[in-house]
Amino acid sequence: MVFIRNLVGGLLAEMEDNIDRDRFKRLLHYSRRLAAFKNRAKLVEEAIDEVLAQDEDMNSMYLSDKMNNVPREIQDHEDLELLLESFSKQVEEIVNEAENTEANVQSTQEIVELILDSNRNALLTLDLKVSIATLGIGAGALIAGLFGMNLTSHIEEDPYAFYVLSGASAGIALLVAMAGLRRLSKIRKVGLSSNIPDRSPKPYLPLPLRKRNPEGWV
C-alpha cells in the first residue's frame, strides 16, 4: 500500500503542473494496479472475518496443543480472537486508504477529462469563428465577383465607383461576420432559464389541494 500510494501521489503531484499523454497513461496503469490491490485487500478482510465467525477453526489453530493432544474448550480462543481482530482492523485501514487513493485518482481523471473537453470546445469555437470570418469575406467578395464579369454596367466610368464598392464590400463582410459571431455568442450561453417564457410566481399548494374548488376547503 505504501508503494502504490507513493507512486500515485507522486504522479498526481506531477499532473498538477503538466498533463501529457505519458502521465495520463501512467495514471490509468496505476489505477488498474490500485483496483487490483484493493480487491485483494478486501478478500483478505473477508477471509479474516469468516475465520472469526468460526469457533472450530480458531480452536484448531492452536497447533501446539493439538500436537500434544491437549484438550481445549470450543470457546477457549480469546488470545487468537484478539490477534485476528487486530489483523482485521489493520486490513480495514488498508482498504480504506486504498479507497481514498482510488477516489483521488478518479477525481483527477474526471478533472483531466473536463480540461480536455474544454480545450476541445475552445478549438471548435476557434474553427467556427474562422468559418464565420470566411463567410463574411465571401459575402463581401460576391460584389467584386459580380463586377468582375465581362458585362457593361457603366459604373466603371464613375471616378468614385471603386471606393464606394470597396467600402460596401467591406461593410457587408463586417456585418455578416458580426451577425455570425453574435449568434455564436448567444448559442454558447448556458442558462436554466433560456427559451422558457417568463411566468409570474404562483403560491405553492400541496398536491391534495390542487385543482379543487376553494369553496370546498375547510
N, C-alpha and C positions, 0 to 999 in steps of 0.2 A: 504494500500500500504506500509506503514512504517513497519507493522508487517511482511508482506511477504518478504519485502526487507531485514529485519534483519535476518529472517530465512535463506533465500537463501544466503545472504552474509556470514553469519557465517559458513554455510555448505561448501561453496566454499573455504573459508579460511582453513577449516579443511582438505579438499581434496587436498590442495596443499602439505600437509605434508604426508598424507597417504590416500590411496584409498582402501577401503574394501567393502565387499558386503553390509553391513548395510548402509554405507554412500551413496552408489550408489542407493539403494532402496529409501532412503530418498530424493535423488536428483530427481528421477523420480516422486515421490509423490508431491514434491514441484513444479515441472514443470507442473503437471496437475492442481494444485491449481492456479498457476500463469496464466496459459492459461485461466482458467475459470474466474478469476478476470479480466483479460484483455478484455475478451468478454463482461462481464457486464459493464465495463467502456466504451467500445465502444458503447454499446446500450444506455447508459445514454447520451453520447455525441451526438449520432444521434437523441435522443429524444429532447434534448435542441435545436439542430439546426432545427429540424422540427417545434418546437414551435416558434422559432424566425422567421420562414418563414410565419407564420400565424398571420396577424394583428388582426383578430377577436378573436383568442384565447388569445392573450396577452391583448387585451382590456377587455376581460371577467374576467381577473384575478384581476381587481380592485374590490374586493368584497365589500368594504365599500361603494363605490359609487353605486355599483349595488344594495346593500341592501337599500340604501337611495334613490334609483331612481334618481341618479344624472346623467344627460346625459353627454356622452363623445364622442369626435370625434374618428373616427375609427383609425386615425393615432396618437392619443394622448396617447402614451405609451413609451415615451423616458426613463423614470426612470426604468421601468420594463425591457426594452430592454438592458439598460446598465448593470442591475443586472444579467440578463441571459447571456449576453456576458461575464461577469466576471466569472460566473459559467462555461461557455463553455471553457474558457481559462484554468481554473483550471483542469477541467476534461481532457482536451487535454494534459496538462503537466503530469497528472497521467498516461494517456495512453502511452505517450512517455517513461516515466520511466519504465512502465511495459514491453514495447517492448525492451528497453535496457537490463533490467534484464533477460528477456527471451532469448535474444541474448547471454548474458554471460553464461546462463545455457546450451544453445545448443552448444556453443563453448567448454565448459567444458566436455559435453557428447562426443563430437567428439574427444577431446584430450584423454579422458579415453578409448574410443574405439580404438584409434591409439596405445595407450600404451598396451592394451590387445592384439591387433593384433601383436605388436612387440614381446611381451612375448611368444605368441603362435608360432610365427615364430622361435624364439630362441629355444623353446622346440623341434620343428620339426627338426631344424638344428642339435641339440644335438642327437636326435634319429637317424638321417641319419649318423652322424659321428660314433655313436656306431655300426650301421649296417655295415658301411664300414670297421671299425676295425674288426668286427666279420668275414666279408668276407675275409679280409686279413689273419686272423688267420686260417680260414677254408682252404684257399688255401695252407698255409704252412703245415697244418695238413694232407693234402692229401698225401704228400710224406711219412709222418710217417705211414699213413694208408696203403699205398702200401707195405712198407717194413714190416708192422706188420702181413701180411698174412703168412700162413704156407707154403711158397714156397722158394725153394733154389735159391739164387742169387749169392752165393759165395762172396758177398761183406762183409758179416759178418765176414769173416776171415781176412779182412784188419784191422790193428790196428787203422787206421785214418779214417775209414769209418763213424764212429759215429759223429765225429767232422765235417766232410765235409758235411754230410747230415743235421746235425743240423744247420750249417751255411747257407746251401742252403734253408732250410725251412724258417729260419728267414728272409733271403733276399727276398724270394718270397712273404712272408707275408707283409714285409715292402714296397715292390714295388707295390703290389696290393692296399694297404692302401693309399700310396701316390698318386697313379693314381686316385683313387676314390675321395680323398679329393681335388685334383687339379681340377677334373671335377666338383665337387660341388662348388668350388670357382668361376669357370667360369660361372656356371649357375646362381649363386646368384648376379653376377654383372649386374646392370641395366644401360642401356645407350641408348640414342636415335639413336646412330649410329651403334648399334650392328646388325650383319647379313645384313648389307647394303653395297653393293660394293662401292668402292671409285671412285668417279667421279669428274672430273675437273670442277670447276665452270664455268658456262656459263653466258654471259651477258644477263640481263633481257630485254625482248622485250614485249611491250604491246600486248594484245590479238589480236587486229585487224591487227597487223603487222606480226603475226606468220604464218608460212607456206606460205609465199609469196615470189615471185621472187624479189631479190634485185634490178633487172633492172627496175622493175615497180614502185619503190618508187620515189616519187617526192622530 
